[in-house]
Amino acid sequence: MRELMVQALSSVEGGYDRLAPKFDRTPFRTPDRVLAATADALRPFGPFERGLDVCCGTGAGMRVLEPLCREVTGVDFSAGMLAEARGAHPGAEWVRADVRVLPFDEGFDLAVTFGALGHFLPGERPAVFEGVYRALRPGGLFAFPIGAPPPLTSAWYWALLGFDVAMRVRNAVWRPPFVMYYRTCALGALREDLTAAGFTVTTVPVTGLGRREDGSPRCRLILARKP
């Protein structure tokens, strides 16, 4: 708890540098079942030549990319996270960069990201998506899972709301800011930003993660295609 408090009072980059050695043992790492279900949902659209994990962290997304791509690259701005990723996946290429200004130009057939979009304010998302668009070859695919919003009556809804409110209060009174919001990535807003960046956007259910009581999927895979 003390370490998490130190992280929360740091910048995003500084916090993840501190957390990196233990990140894979925290609840913040994307669960293996989500990675496996995403890989299964993507498989019919492959195989792919080169894959890119945007905001790769310690490299968990390589569990999706490596079975589908011949070459894989991860990009992140945290040196600590990249150091862990290099140790876990020595066969991948690792690039340190701010993903709001991605240093790639039509080099990839597939790009993915997991659990990172909440680290960008809504006004910053267009720059991220435009950078991914540039990084993809014509016909390339940008894919990421997005969970169904919890119902208003669920405890999870209020927990996420409380977390976001706490982060906004923290950022109003403390510098540097730590941007991490769970409720700024609604499907409609993401679709709008991706379309504005030039993508053609569709979604498919991630069937491996099951369905809610009303029959709707618990998770969908956003598929943003560069024409």
C-alpha positions as CSV (number, residue, x, y, z in Angstrom):
1,M,0.0,0.0,0.0
2,R,2.9,2.4,0.8
3,E,4.4,1.7,-2.6
4,L,1.1,2.3,-4.4
5,M,0.7,5.6,-2.5
6,V,4.2,6.7,-3.7
7,Q,3.3,5.7,-7.2
8,A,0.0,7.6,-7.1
9,L,1.8,10.8,-6.0
10,S,4.2,10.5,-8.9
11,S,3.9,11.3,-12.5
12,V,2.6,8.5,-14.8
13,E,6.1,7.8,-16.1
14,G,7.7,8.0,-12.6
15,G,5.0,5.9,-11.0
16,Y,5.3,3.1,-13.6
17,D,9.1,3.1,-13.4
18,R,8.7,2.5,-9.7
19,L,6.1,-0.2,-10.1
20,A,7.7,-2.0,-13.0
21,P,9.6,-4.8,-11.1
22,K,6.3,-5.9,-9.4
23,F,3.8,-4.9,-12.0
24,D,3.1,-8.4,-13.3
25,R,2.1,-9.4,-9.7
26,T,-0.5,-6.7,-9.4
27,P,-4.2,-6.6,-10.4
28,F,-3.3,-3.8,-12.9
29,R,-1.7,-6.2,-15.5
30,T,-4.1,-7.4,-18.2
31,P,-5.3,-10.8,-17.1
32,D,-4.1,-13.8,-19.1
33,R,-7.7,-14.8,-19.9
34,V,-8.3,-11.4,-21.6
35,L,-5.1,-11.8,-23.6
36,A,-6.0,-15.3,-24.7
37,A,-9.6,-14.4,-25.6
38,T,-8.3,-11.4,-27.6
39,A,-5.9,-13.5,-29.5
40,D,-8.7,-16.0,-30.3
41,A,-10.9,-13.2,-31.6
42,L,-8.0,-11.7,-33.7
43,R,-6.9,-15.0,-35.2
44,P,-9.4,-15.1,-38.1
45,F,-8.1,-11.7,-39.3
46,G,-4.5,-12.9,-39.5
47,P,-1.8,-14.0,-39.9
48,F,0.2,-10.7,-39.8
49,E,3.7,-9.8,-40.7
50,R,4.6,-7.2,-38.1
51,G,2.8,-6.4,-34.9
52,L,3.0,-3.4,-32.5
53,D,2.0,-3.2,-28.9
54,V,1.1,0.4,-28.1
55,C,1.8,1.3,-24.4
56,C,3.3,-2.2,-24.0
57,G,4.3,-2.0,-20.3
58,T,6.0,-5.2,-19.2
59,G,5.1,-6.9,-22.5
60,A,1.9,-8.9,-21.6
61,G,0.5,-8.0,-25.0
62,M,3.2,-10.1,-26.6
63,R,1.1,-13.1,-25.6
64,V,-1.4,-11.9,-28.3
65,L,1.1,-10.7,-30.9
66,E,3.7,-13.4,-30.9
67,P,1.4,-16.3,-32.1
68,L,-0.1,-14.0,-34.8
69,C,2.9,-12.1,-36.2
70,R,6.3,-12.9,-37.5
71,E,8.0,-9.8,-36.0
72,V,6.8,-7.9,-32.9
73,T,7.6,-4.5,-31.4
74,G,6.6,-2.9,-28.1
75,V,6.6,0.9,-27.4
76,D,6.2,2.6,-24.1
77,F,7.6,5.7,-22.4
78,S,8.5,4.0,-19.1
79,A,12.2,2.9,-19.0
80,G,11.4,0.6,-16.0
81,M,8.5,-1.2,-17.8
82,L,10.6,-1.6,-20.9
83,A,13.5,-3.2,-18.9
84,E,11.1,-5.8,-17.6
85,A,9.7,-6.4,-21.0
86,R,13.1,-7.0,-22.6
87,G,13.9,-9.6,-20.0
88,A,10.6,-11.4,-20.5
89,H,10.5,-11.3,-24.3
90,P,14.1,-11.0,-25.6
91,G,13.0,-11.8,-29.2
92,A,10.9,-8.6,-29.5
93,E,12.0,-5.1,-30.4
94,W,11.5,-2.5,-27.8
95,V,11.2,1.2,-28.4
96,R,11.0,4.0,-25.8
97,A,8.8,6.8,-27.0
98,D,5.8,8.9,-26.1
99,V,2.9,7.3,-28.0
100,R,1.3,10.7,-28.6
101,V,4.1,11.2,-31.1
102,L,4.8,7.6,-32.3
103,P,8.0,7.4,-34.4
104,F,6.8,4.9,-37.0
105,D,5.6,5.2,-40.6
106,E,3.6,2.4,-42.3
107,G,5.7,-0.3,-40.7
108,F,3.1,-2.6,-39.1
109,D,0.1,-4.8,-40.2
110,L,-1.4,-5.1,-36.7
111,A,-1.4,-2.8,-33.6
112,V,-2.9,-3.6,-30.2
113,T,-3.2,-1.9,-26.9
114,F,-4.4,-3.2,-23.5
115,G,-5.6,-1.1,-20.6
116,A,-3.7,2.0,-21.5
117,L,-6.2,4.4,-23.0
118,G,-7.3,5.7,-19.6
119,H,-3.9,7.3,-19.2
120,F,-4.8,9.8,-21.9
121,L,-7.2,12.7,-21.5
122,P,-9.9,12.7,-24.1
123,G,-8.2,15.6,-25.9
124,E,-5.0,13.6,-26.2
125,R,-6.6,10.5,-27.8
126,P,-6.7,11.9,-31.3
127,A,-2.9,12.3,-31.4
128,V,-2.5,8.7,-30.2
129,F,-4.9,7.3,-32.8
130,E,-3.4,9.4,-35.6
131,G,0.1,8.1,-34.6
132,V,-1.2,4.5,-34.8
133,Y,-2.8,5.2,-38.2
134,R,0.6,6.4,-39.5
135,A,2.3,3.4,-38.1
136,L,0.1,1.0,-39.9
137,R,0.5,-0.1,-43.5
138,P,-2.6,0.4,-45.8
139,G,-5.1,-2.3,-44.8
140,G,-3.5,-2.6,-41.3
141,L,-5.6,-3.2,-38.2
142,F,-5.7,-1.5,-34.8
143,A,-7.4,-3.7,-32.3
144,F,-8.2,-3.6,-28.6
145,P,-10.7,-5.0,-26.2
146,I,-13.2,-2.8,-24.4
147,G,-15.4,-4.1,-21.5
148,A,-19.2,-3.5,-21.4
149,P,-20.0,-0.6,-19.0
150,P,-21.2,-1.9,-15.6
151,P,-24.9,-1.2,-14.8
152,L,-25.8,1.8,-12.6
153,T,-27.0,-0.6,-9.9
154,S,-23.7,-2.5,-9.6
155,A,-21.0,-2.0,-7.0
156,W,-18.4,-2.0,-9.8
157,Y,-20.0,1.1,-11.4
158,W,-19.7,3.1,-8.1
159,A,-16.2,1.8,-7.4
160,L,-15.0,3.1,-10.8
161,L,-16.8,6.4,-10.4
162,G,-15.3,6.8,-6.9
163,F,-11.8,6.0,-8.3
164,D,-12.2,8.6,-11.1
165,V,-13.5,11.3,-8.7
166,A,-10.5,10.6,-6.4
167,M,-8.1,10.9,-9.3
168,R,-9.6,14.2,-10.4
169,V,-9.3,15.6,-6.8
170,R,-5.7,14.4,-6.6
171,N,-4.8,16.0,-9.9
172,A,-6.5,19.3,-8.9
173,V,-4.3,19.6,-5.8
174,W,-1.1,17.8,-6.6
175,R,1.5,18.0,-9.2
176,P,2.7,16.3,-11.4
177,P,-0.7,14.8,-12.5
178,F,-1.3,11.1,-12.6
179,V,-3.7,10.5,-15.5
180,M,-5.7,7.3,-15.0
181,Y,-9.4,7.4,-15.5
182,Y,-11.7,4.4,-16.1
183,R,-14.7,6.2,-17.3
184,T,-13.4,8.3,-20.2
185,C,-13.2,5.5,-22.8
186,A,-16.9,5.0,-23.8
187,L,-17.3,3.0,-27.1
188,G,-19.1,5.9,-28.8
189,A,-16.3,8.4,-28.0
190,L,-13.6,5.9,-29.1
191,R,-15.4,5.2,-32.3
192,E,-15.7,8.9,-33.1
193,D,-12.0,9.6,-32.4
194,L,-10.9,6.5,-34.5
195,T,-13.1,7.5,-37.4
196,A,-11.7,11.1,-37.3
197,A,-8.2,9.6,-37.5
198,G,-9.1,7.9,-40.7
199,F,-10.0,4.4,-39.6
200,T,-13.0,2.3,-40.6
201,V,-14.4,1.0,-37.3
202,T,-16.3,-2.2,-36.5
203,T,-16.6,-4.4,-33.4
204,V,-16.9,-8.1,-32.7
205,P,-17.8,-9.9,-29.4
206,V,-14.9,-11.4,-27.4
207,T,-16.8,-14.7,-26.9
208,G,-14.2,-16.2,-24.7
209,L,-15.1,-13.7,-21.9
210,G,-18.7,-14.7,-21.8
211,R,-22.0,-12.7,-21.8
212,R,-23.9,-10.6,-19.3
213,E,-27.3,-11.6,-17.9
214,D,-29.1,-9.7,-20.7
215,G,-27.2,-11.8,-23.3
216,S,-24.9,-9.0,-24.4
217,P,-21.1,-9.7,-24.5
218,R,-19.0,-8.8,-21.5
219,C,-16.3,-7.5,-23.8
220,R,-16.0,-6.4,-27.4
221,L,-13.0,-6.1,-29.6
222,I,-12.7,-2.8,-31.5
223,L,-11.3,-3.3,-35.0
224,A,-10.1,-0.1,-36.6
225,R,-9.0,-0.7,-40.1
226,K,-6.7,1.6,-42.1
227,P,-8.2,1.7,-45.6
